[in-house]
């Protein structure tokens, strides 16, 4: 899977370059840079009753299972975030059918208000990253002055990783709750056809680019439609 990921990235870079996009070079990921390990289809076993995860070439380890895993387990991704490790379990199961509401809604996403819908609701933009921007900047300045490889350097890196995790959790919690509200309440959800990637790259307004990234419109639209793959967009 590591080899597959590498060659997929190389093919993606070549395709982007052929389409006229400016691309850089693949960077060697040494110690501390490679944070994921993918067990696809085999090489793992999950014992939910005893809270044990077995990984080939590594062995057994105790894990904390936050909720019962349902369906046929297809893959396990081991991910490191700072000093913490997570096992992301991918399982295949039948989707649950929601009751029909015979209602439709149109959504307009933005930066001032995250969503304004056709039934009169206006949802405020939480701006999760902006709320923690000052604290993150202070930690990054301290990290830049620290001696690379020292205990202080490692401690600051861990604090920055925890802060990024906190920001992502706040954002995901907001997006999950909001998207679930719309999915439960409406049968048809219409979203404007935005070129989000183009908006992020257009011009030199870094503040706007950060705000668009913080808003995570693409993730919100993806959560509204389980039939979409990450990176795809809904049409008008």
N, C-alpha and C positions, 0 to 999 in steps of 0.2 A: 504493500500500500504506500510506503514511503517512496518507492521508485515510481509508482503510478502517479502520485501527487506531483513529483518532480517533473515528469514528462508532460503531464497535463498543463503545468504552469508554463513550460517551454512552448508548447503548442499554442497556449493562449497568448503569450507574448508575440509569437510570430504572426498570429492572426491579427492582433491589434496593430502591429507594425505594418502589415500588408494593407490594412484599412486606413493608413495614414496617421495613426495615433503615435505620439512620441512616447517611447517606452525605454526603460533603463535596462540594466543587466541583472541576472539572477544573482542573489547574494548568498554566499556560503553561511549556513546557520551552524555555528559552533555551539559549545556548551553555554546553556542559559538562553539560547535563542529558539531552540526547537521545543515546543510546548505541547504537542499532541502526538498521540500514537493510536493508530486505527487498526482494530481487529475486525476484519470484514468477513462475515459468514462463519469463520472458524477460529480456533485458538483461544476460546474463552468459555467459561461456564459460570452461571450466576445461581447461587444457592440462596433463595430469598428467605427460607425458613431460618437459616442460621446466620444470614448476613455475611456471606463469604463470596468473594469474587476470585475465580481462578483464571490466570492469564498464562498462556504458553510462554516458556522460557523465563518466566518471572516467579510463578508459584501462587500460593493462596494468600489472600489478604482480607482483613475484616473491613467491611464497608457499612455505612449508615444509609439505609434505603428510606428515602423520604416518602415514597408512596409505592403501593404494590404495582409491579410491572405486569401488564396485561398483554396478551397476544404472543405471537411467535417472535422471539428475539433474533434479529438479523445481524446486528453489529454492535460493538462496544468501542467507544472512543474515550481514551484516557487523556485528560486535559489538565495541565498545571496552570494555576493562577496564583502567582506569588509563591507562598509557602504551602498552599493548599492544592490538593489533588481531587479531581472529580472524574467519575465514570458516567459517561452519557450513553444510555442504553437506547438503541433504536429497535422498535418492535413493530410488527405488522399485525394490525387487527381491523375488524370491521368498524367503519364509522357509525356513530349514533345519529339517527335521523331526528331532526328537530321538528316540533309541531309547526304546521303552516300558520302564518299570520295574515296572509293576503295583503300585506302592507309593503309599500315601496318608499325609498328615501334617497335623496341626492346629497352628496357630501362635497364640500369645498374646503380643501386643506389650505392652511396659511401659516404665517409666522406669528402675527399678533394674536390671533385666535387659532388654536390648532385645528379645529373643525367648526364650520358653520353648516348646519344641515337644513334641508328644505322644510322641516316641520317647526323651525324656529329656535332650535337649540344652538347655543354658542359655547364651545368648550375652550377654556383657557389653556394656553400653551405652558406646560410646567417648566420648560427650560432647565432641565436637570443638570446639564453640563455647566451652564452659566452660573448656577447657584454655587457650584464647587470650584469655579475657575480660579478664584483668588488663592484658595488653599492649595490647589494643584500647582499653581505657578510658584508658590513659596517652596513647596517640596521639590520641584524640579530645579529651582535655583540652588537649593542646598545640595541636591544630588550632583549638580555640575561642579560644585566646589569640593566635593568629597573625593577622597583618594580611591581610585578604582580598585575593587577587590577587597577593600577594608570592610570591617564589620559594620561601620557606620554607613558605607555605601550600600551594602546588602540590606540593611535595615530600612534605609530610605527607599530603595527599590521595592521592597515589600509593602511599605506604606502607600506608595504611588499605585501599585497594583491593586491594593485593597480599595483605594479611592475610586479607581476606574471601575472596579467591580461594583461598588456601591452605586455609582452613576448609572451603569448599565442596568442594574436591578431596579432602580427607581424608574428608569425609562420603560423597561419591559413590563413592569407592573402596571404602569399607566396605560400602555398600549394594549396589553392583554385585557384589562378590565373594560376599556372603551370599546375595543373591537367586539368583545363578547356581548356587550350591551346591544350593539347594532345587529349582530348576527342573531341574537335571540328575539329581537323585536321586529325584524323586517325580512321578508322573503327576497326582495330585490334591493340591492345596494348599488347605486351609480356613483362613480367617482370620476372627476375630470381627468382627462388624459394628459398628464404632466410629463415632460421630459426632465425627470429629476436629476439624472446624471448630467445632462447638459447644463442645467441650472447651477450645479455644483462647480462646473468647470468654466462657466461663462464669466468674463471680466476678471477684475483683480480686487474685488471687494471681499477680503478674507473674513470680515465679520459676518457678512451674509452667508458665505460658504459654511462657516462654523455653525451658524444658526440653522441652516438647512440640514446639516449633518446631525445636529442635536435633535431636531424635530423627528427624524426617522420616518418620513412619509412612506418610503418604500416598504419598511417593515410593517407599518400599520396596514397598508393596502394588502400586503401578503397575508396578514393575519385575518383579514376580512374574507379571503377566498382560499379555502383549503385546497382547491384544485390548481392553484398557481405554484410554480417553482420559484425559489428565491432569484430575484433579478428580473422576473417577468412583471408586466404591469397589466392592470385591467384596461379595457378599452371603454370608450364613451358609450 
